[in-house]
Amino acid sequence: MSSMRIALVGDTHRDIQPAERALRKLGPFDYILHTGDFLDDAALLGQRLDQPVIAVAGNCDGLSLVARERVLELGGIRILLSHGHLYEVKRGLLPLFYRAREVGADLVVYGHTHIAACETESGIVLVNPGSVTLPRDGRKTMAVAEVEPGRLAIRLLVIDELGMVREERSFERSNEA
């Protein structure tokens, strides 16, 4: 198995230009994971960037038939992708963490709060890429996951008004024997 680069975005709310600019600068990616709000944005990003996008529906996606969460196997890790609203992530991550344990996830990618975060709990990495469109803390953010055999690295990125990208934080987990 070779390495894999996965872009993590969400909460774009009908304005994909900042995300598209940043993804063009940082890409290409093996996959783009979109945490919802809005599903049409995810599809349009995939078309414009000619890259595969996997998305879930968020609370602003109405009565969409698209799943509200997905469990994926990418690059040798199990990922729980959820918008997060069904787990009330604005109140805390415990319900989402328990769901991750239930499905055997190594990585959880969620949105809804519009604030970037990365933490680990009992070996499970929980990442919120924030929002490049409507950040609630003033920082336009997204994230990149780099997966290699035995290694998971997360980079939280801030995108400024000119489309310049800088790394804000990074996290790395190795499973070396």
Backbone as CSV, one residue per row, in Angstrom:
resi,resn,N_x,N_y,N_z,CA_x,CA_y,CA_z,C_x,C_y,C_z
1,MET,0.846,-1.180,0.000,0.000,0.000,0.000,0.891,1.244,0.000
2,SER,0.585,2.192,-0.859,1.367,3.423,-0.940,0.706,4.514,-0.111
3,SER,1.339,5.667,-0.097,0.786,6.786,0.676,-0.431,7.367,-0.029
4,MET,-1.251,8.070,0.764,-2.477,8.663,0.245,-2.638,10.043,0.853
5,ARG,-3.022,11.013,0.014,-3.314,12.375,0.490,-4.805,12.621,0.351
6,ILE,-5.408,13.066,1.457,-6.847,13.270,1.492,-7.126,14.685,1.990
7,ALA,-7.836,15.466,1.183,-8.238,16.815,1.598,-9.508,16.706,2.426
8,LEU,-9.594,17.515,3.479,-10.756,17.524,4.367,-11.351,18.924,4.356
9,VAL,-12.582,19.046,3.865,-13.257,20.343,3.785,-14.723,20.167,4.182
10,GLY,-15.379,21.272,4.439,-16.797,21.208,4.735,-17.351,22.575,5.057
11,ASP,-18.636,22.599,5.298,-19.336,23.832,5.652,-18.997,24.963,4.686
12,THR,-19.070,24.646,3.387,-18.760,25.637,2.352,-19.950,26.538,2.034
13,HIS,-21.151,26.111,2.313,-22.361,26.935,2.226,-22.470,27.768,0.945
14,ARG,-22.381,27.080,-0.180,-22.586,27.647,-1.525,-21.511,28.623,-2.007
15,ASP,-20.356,28.621,-1.366,-19.240,29.456,-1.833,-17.985,28.586,-1.857
16,ILE,-17.752,27.946,-2.996,-16.630,27.012,-3.067,-15.324,27.656,-3.520
17,GLN,-15.347,28.922,-3.928,-14.126,29.536,-4.468,-12.934,29.461,-3.518
18,PRO,-13.071,29.804,-2.233,-11.899,29.697,-1.351,-11.381,28.258,-1.243
19,ALA,-12.295,27.301,-1.142,-11.876,25.902,-1.058,-11.218,25.460,-2.363
20,GLU,-11.810,25.844,-3.486,-11.256,25.449,-4.782,-9.842,26.007,-4.971
21,ARG,-9.644,27.284,-4.638,-8.312,27.892,-4.756,-7.288,27.148,-3.909
22,ALA,-7.642,26.884,-2.661,-6.711,26.201,-1.759,-6.430,24.775,-2.227
23,LEU,-7.459,24.068,-2.664,-7.269,22.695,-3.116,-6.411,22.632,-4.371
24,ARG,-6.553,23.606,-5.259,-5.702,23.656,-6.460,-4.238,23.867,-6.070
25,LYS,-4.001,24.742,-5.089,-2.635,25.006,-4.645,-2.007,23.798,-3.968
26,LEU,-2.798,23.092,-3.199,-2.276,22.003,-2.378,-2.310,20.646,-3.061
27,GLY,-3.140,20.492,-4.089,-3.369,19.190,-4.715,-2.235,18.734,-5.592
28,PRO,-2.430,17.623,-6.233,-3.661,16.837,-6.271,-3.816,15.961,-5.022
29,PHE,-5.027,15.458,-4.865,-5.357,14.588,-3.747,-5.902,13.269,-4.280
30,ASP,-5.770,12.248,-3.487,-6.374,10.964,-3.847,-7.884,11.023,-3.653
31,TYR,-8.305,11.750,-2.607,-9.721,11.953,-2.326,-9.908,13.312,-1.658
32,ILE,-11.105,13.843,-1.816,-11.548,15.002,-1.051,-12.755,14.528,-0.238
33,LEU,-12.691,14.700,1.079,-13.823,14.373,1.936,-14.506,15.668,2.322
34,HIS,-15.807,15.739,2.094,-16.587,16.941,2.388,-17.593,16.600,3.478
35,THR,-17.595,17.394,4.558,-18.416,17.093,5.732,-19.852,17.609,5.627
36,GLY,-20.267,18.068,4.464,-21.644,18.511,4.279,-21.831,20.006,4.442
37,ASP,-23.027,20.450,4.126,-23.399,21.868,4.099,-22.544,22.611,3.058
38,PHE,-22.669,22.382,1.843,-23.726,21.856,1.020,-23.218,20.764,0.104
39,LEU,-24.077,19.777,-0.123,-23.713,18.655,-0.984,-23.422,19.094,-2.412
40,ASP,-24.174,20.054,-2.920,-23.911,20.547,-4.278,-22.498,21.099,-4.393
41,ASP,-22.008,21.712,-3.334,-20.634,22.232,-3.323,-19.633,21.104,-3.508
42,ALA,-19.863,20.002,-2.810,-18.953,18.859,-2.900,-18.899,18.329,-4.328
43,ALA,-20.053,18.173,-4.946,-20.102,17.669,-6.322,-19.402,18.627,-7.281
44,LEU,-19.629,19.927,-7.104,-19.007,20.923,-7.975,-17.488,20.947,-7.804
45,LEU,-17.004,20.818,-6.571,-15.557,20.740,-6.347,-14.964,19.541,-7.076
46,GLY,-15.626,18.415,-6.988,-15.145,17.223,-7.677,-15.068,17.419,-9.175
47,GLN,-16.092,18.051,-9.755,-16.105,18.309,-11.195,-15.006,19.283,-11.595
48,ARG,-14.903,20.396,-10.885,-13.925,21.429,-11.255,-12.487,20.974,-11.064
49,LEU,-12.251,20.158,-10.056,-10.879,19.720,-9.763,-10.558,18.367,-10.378
50,ASP,-11.581,17.708,-10.941,-11.422,16.382,-11.524,-10.766,15.430,-10.531
51,GLN,-11.312,15.437,-9.310,-10.813,14.562,-8.255,-12.011,13.932,-7.552
52,PRO,-11.841,12.705,-7.046,-12.965,12.047,-6.390,-13.324,12.714,-5.063
53,VAL,-14.619,12.940,-4.865,-15.120,13.550,-3.638,-16.095,12.590,-2.981
54,ILE,-15.941,12.423,-1.682,-16.883,11.647,-0.882,-17.492,12.625,0.106
55,ALA,-18.827,12.680,0.145,-19.495,13.671,0.985,-20.622,13.029,1.782
56,VAL,-20.979,13.714,2.857,-22.155,13.355,3.642,-23.062,14.575,3.708
57,ALA,-24.321,14.334,4.006,-25.284,15.426,4.124,-25.198,16.055,5.512
58,GLY,-25.349,17.376,5.541,-25.358,18.107,6.803,-26.743,18.612,7.132
59,ASN,-26.848,19.375,8.189,-28.149,19.880,8.628,-28.756,20.877,7.645
60,CYS,-27.961,21.489,6.792,-28.482,22.433,5.795,-28.740,21.781,4.445
61,ASP,-28.607,20.467,4.367,-28.804,19.756,3.112,-30.208,19.199,2.956
62,GLY,-31.121,19.646,3.781,-32.531,19.301,3.638,-32.809,17.815,3.699
63,LEU,-33.701,17.378,2.855,-34.140,15.982,2.852,-33.343,15.149,1.854
64,SER,-32.073,15.421,1.757,-31.207,14.714,0.824,-31.247,13.207,1.072
65,LEU,-31.123,12.450,0.005,-31.033,10.999,0.114,-29.600,10.540,0.373
66,VAL,-28.659,11.476,0.367,-27.261,11.144,0.643,-27.125,10.829,2.134
67,ALA,-26.278,9.876,2.449,-26.077,9.433,3.833,-25.616,10.578,4.727
68,ARG,-26.029,10.541,5.972,-25.621,11.534,6.982,-24.281,11.168,7.600
69,GLU,-23.854,9.920,7.407,-22.517,9.495,7.828,-22.082,8.346,6.941
70,ARG,-20.771,8.189,6.836,-20.220,7.093,6.039,-19.013,6.534,6.762
71,VAL,-18.824,5.243,6.629,-17.625,4.597,7.145,-16.834,4.142,5.924
72,LEU,-15.593,4.612,5.837,-14.754,4.386,4.664,-13.464,3.686,5.060
73,GLU,-12.889,2.960,4.136,-11.547,2.395,4.283,-10.688,3.059,3.212
74,LEU,-9.790,3.937,3.624,-8.899,4.621,2.684,-7.471,4.553,3.213
75,GLY,-6.563,4.125,2.382,-5.164,4.095,2.772,-4.871,3.204,3.959
76,GLY,-5.710,2.205,4.167,-5.469,1.277,5.263,-6.018,1.720,6.611
77,ILE,-6.768,2.813,6.632,-7.388,3.236,7.890,-8.903,3.313,7.711
78,ARG,-9.604,3.160,8.805,-11.068,3.255,8.791,-11.453,4.660,9.228
79,ILE,-12.291,5.304,8.389,-12.680,6.698,8.610,-14.190,6.785,8.791
80,LEU,-14.599,7.491,9.843,-15.998,7.845,10.026,-16.149,9.281,9.549
81,LEU,-16.960,9.493,8.521,-17.224,10.819,7.970,-18.644,11.207,8.350
82,SER,-18.785,12.324,9.052,-20.094,12.764,9.536,-20.114,14.283,9.580
83,HIS,-21.259,14.863,9.311,-21.359,16.308,9.499,-21.229,16.646,10.980
84,GLY,-21.800,15.820,11.822,-21.644,15.997,13.257,-22.883,16.490,13.980
85,HIS,-23.815,17.063,13.248,-24.996,17.623,13.915,-25.830,16.561,14.628
86,LEU,-25.876,15.356,14.085,-26.653,14.294,14.725,-26.040,13.851,16.053
87,TYR,-24.769,14.182,16.251,-24.062,13.837,17.489,-23.860,15.061,18.380
88,GLU,-24.505,16.156,18.013,-24.477,17.400,18.791,-23.037,17.825,19.141
89,VAL,-22.189,17.886,18.105,-20.771,18.195,18.326,-20.528,19.597,18.877
90,LYS,-21.506,20.477,18.772,-21.345,21.807,19.370,-21.355,21.729,20.898
91,ARG,-21.876,20.631,21.445,-21.926,20.443,22.906,-20.768,19.607,23.420
92,GLY,-20.081,18.897,22.523,-18.983,18.022,22.924,-18.853,16.873,21.947
93,LEU,-17.763,16.130,22.065,-17.469,15.082,21.089,-17.720,13.667,21.595
94,LEU,-18.173,13.523,22.826,-18.337,12.186,23.395,-19.273,11.281,22.583
95,PRO,-20.466,11.741,22.181,-21.319,10.862,21.364,-20.660,10.462,20.032
96,LEU,-19.956,11.383,19.409,-19.258,11.085,18.155,-18.118,10.105,18.403
97,PHE,-17.399,10.285,19.498,-16.322,9.361,19.862,-16.870,7.947,20.068
98,TYR,-17.997,7.838,20.781,-18.589,6.521,21.008,-19.021,5.874,19.692
99,ARG,-19.546,6.684,18.773,-19.916,6.150,17.453,-18.674,5.660,16.717
100,ALA,-17.582,6.411,16.817,-16.326,6.012,16.180,-15.842,4.677,16.737
101,ARG,-15.916,4.516,18.039,-15.527,3.233,18.661,-16.430,2.107,18.176
102,GLU,-17.712,2.389,18.076,-18.681,1.389,17.638,-18.375,0.860,16.244
103,VAL,-17.928,1.750,15.336,-17.652,1.325,13.947,-16.178,0.990,13.722
104,GLY,-15.362,1.100,14.766,-13.943,0.759,14.647,-13.126,1.773,13.871
105,ALA,-13.491,3.039,13.949,-12.792,4.078,13.187,-11.440,4.435,13.818
106,ASP,-10.473,4.689,12.955,-9.176,5.228,13.370,-9.204,6.750,13.320
107,LEU,-10.002,7.275,12.389,-10.080,8.710,12.127,-11.546,9.105,11.980
108,VAL,-11.918,10.211,12.616,-13.249,10.781,12.462,-13.088,12.152,11.821
109,VAL,-13.820,12.398,10.752,-13.832,13.708,10.092,-15.259,14.241,10.212
110,TYR,-15.387,15.402,10.847,-16.712,15.961,11.097,-16.683,17.468,10.870
111,GLY,-17.850,18.084,10.836,-17.966,19.524,10.631,-18.951,20.133,11.606
112,HIS,-19.817,20.980,11.102,-20.941,21.602,11.798,-20.560,22.797,12.673
113,THR,-19.433,22.771,13.351,-19.081,23.873,14.259,-18.446,25.046,13.533
114,HIS,-17.922,24.809,12.328,-17.214,25.824,11.538,-15.928,26.272,12.234
115,ILE,-15.387,25.451,13.121,-14.146,25.755,13.839,-13.224,24.551,13.719
116,ALA,-12.007,24.779,13.217,-11.043,23.692,13.045,-10.615,23.134,14.394
117,ALA,-10.463,21.813,14.422,-10.023,21.142,15.646,-9.381,19.820,15.277
118,CYS,-8.449,19.394,16.101,-7.842,18.074,15.945,-7.455,17.587,17.334
119,GLU,-8.004,16.442,17.701,-7.662,15.864,18.993,-7.693,14.354,18.886
120,THR,-7.114,13.721,19.862,-7.114,12.265,19.889,-7.679,11.794,21.216
121,GLU,-8.449,10.720,21.128,-9.048,10.128,22.326,-8.958,8.614,22.194
122,SER,-8.231,7.992,23.110,-8.088,6.521,23.115,-7.678,5.979,21.751
123,GLY,-6.751,6.655,21.100,-6.229,6.206,19.812,-7.037,6.609,18.600
124,ILE,-8.184,7.251,18.803,-9.017,7.709,17.686,-8.731,9.194,17.462
125,VAL,-8.434,9.556,16.222,-8.161,10.951,15.868,-9.462,11.575,15.370
126,LEU,-9.849,12.708,15.975,-11.068,13.426,15.591,-10.661,14.763,14.990
127,VAL,-11.060,14.997,13.730,-10.650,16.198,13.007,-11.866,16.931,12.460
128,ASN,-11.906,18.213,12.732,-12.882,19.098,12.109,-12.082,20.068,11.251
129,PRO,-12.276,20.050,9.912,-11.499,20.965,9.067,-11.934,22.423,9.194
130,GLY,-13.025,22.692,9.907,-13.521,24.060,10.019,-14.251,24.460,8.752
131,SER,-14.152,25.729,8.402,-14.831,26.251,7.208,-13.959,27.300,6.538
132,VAL,-13.826,27.201,5.219,-13.101,28.234,4.467,-14.034,29.358,4.054
133,THR,-15.316,29.184,4.311,-16.314,30.148,3.865,-16.913,30.963,5.004
134,LEU,-17.386,30.280,6.033,-18.073,30.946,7.144,-17.489,30.501,8.492
135,PRO,-16.223,30.803,8.745,-15.637,30.360,10.013,-16.243,31.105,11.200
136,ARG,-16.482,30.389,12.266,-17.070,31.022,13.453,-16.019,31.628,14.370
137,ASP,-14.749,31.349,14.110,-13.685,31.928,14.934,-12.795,32.885,14.133
138,GLY,-13.227,33.231,12.908,-12.489,34.185,12.085,-11.369,33.584,11.260
139,ARG,-11.046,32.308,11.448,-9.968,31.657,10.687,-10.567,30.754,9.624
140,LYS,-10.291,31.034,8.355,-10.755,30.188,7.254,-9.824,28.985,7.187
141,THR,-10.396,27.796,7.380,-9.545,26.619,7.530,-10.036,25.415,6.727
142,MET,-9.112,24.498,6.534,-9.357,23.172,5.983,-8.252,22.280,6.532
143,ALA,-8.237,21.025,6.144,-7.196,20.120,6.643,-6.773,19.153,5.546
144,VAL,-5.605,18.579,5.748,-5.084,17.543,4.859,-4.653,16.369,5.728
145,ALA,-5.074,15.175,5.328,-4.633,13.945,5.987,-3.665,13.237,5.051
146,GLU,-2.540,12.832,5.603,-1.564,12.049,4.842,-1.467,10.694,5.515
147,VAL,-1.761,9.654,4.737,-1.817,8.303,5.276,-0.753,7.458,4.598
148,GLU,0.054,6.807,5.406,1.046,5.846,4.931,0.928,4.624,5.817
149,PRO,1.471,3.499,5.395,1.408,2.331,6.272,1.988,2.660,7.659
150,GLY,1.165,2.510,8.680,1.613,2.744,10.047,1.704,4.200,10.463
151,ARG,1.236,5.138,9.617,1.377,6.566,9.933,0.160,7.353,9.447
152,LEU,-0.320,8.258,10.294,-1.396,9.179,9.945,-0.955,10.571,10.372
153,ALA,-0.915,11.494,9.434,-0.556,12.876,9.746,-1.705,13.780,9.329
154,ILE,-2.048,14.721,10.196,-3.107,15.692,9.921,-2.484,17.078,9.964
155,ARG,-2.749,17.868,8.947,-2.299,19.268,8.926,-3.526,20.160,8.862
156,LEU,-3.700,21.009,9.878,-4.757,22.017,9.860,-4.194,23.255,9.190
157,LEU,-4.902,23.770,8.197,-4.403,24.861,7.368,-5.317,26.075,7.452
158,VAL,-4.707,27.256,7.453,-5.443,28.521,7.437,-5.255,29.143,6.065
159,ILE,-6.338,29.604,5.476,-6.304,30.228,4.155,-6.648,31.706,4.326
160,ASP,-5.745,32.589,3.856,-6.005,34.019,4.013,-6.828,34.558,2.836
161,GLU,-7.115,35.838,2.865,-7.978,36.453,1.846,-7.395,36.389,0.436
162,LEU,-6.072,36.257,0.335,-5.422,36.171,-0.978,-5.277,34.725,-1.449
163,GLY,-5.784,33.792,-0.646,-5.681,32.388,-1.017,-4.382,31.747,-0.590
164,MET,-3.576,32.465,0.182,-2.325,31.894,0.676,-2.637,30.913,1.798
165,VAL,-1.902,29.830,1.841,-2.152,28.763,2.800,-0.971,28.669,3.753
166,ARG,-1.271,28.581,5.033,-0.209,28.336,6.014,-0.670,27.254,6.973
167,GLU,0.283,26.481,7.422,-0.040,25.424,8.370,-0.205,26.025,9.755
168,GLU,-1.302,25.688,10.387,-1.534,26.186,11.732,-1.080,25.170,12.778
169,ARG,-1.497,23.934,12.593,-1.135,22.868,13.520,-0.972,21.587,12.737
170,SER,-0.226,20.682,13.307,-0.145,19.355,12.714,-0.173,18.311,13.818
171,PHE,-0.595,17.151,13.446,-0.693,16.026,14.373,-0.188,14.806,13.622
172,GLU,0.545,13.961,14.291,1.021,12.740,13.648,0.910,11.578,14.613
173,ARG,0.438,10.455,14.076,0.342,9.230,14.864,1.019,8.118,14.084
174,SER,1.920,7.414,14.729,2.583,6.271,14.106,2.196,5.005,14.850
175,ASN,2.052,3.954,14.103,1.741,2.638,14.693,2.922,1.709,14.491
176,GLU,4.067,2.136,14.927,5.283,1.324,14.733,5.303,0.188,15.726
177,ALA,5.682,-0.955,15.243,5.757,-2.130,16.122,7.077,-2.186,16.833
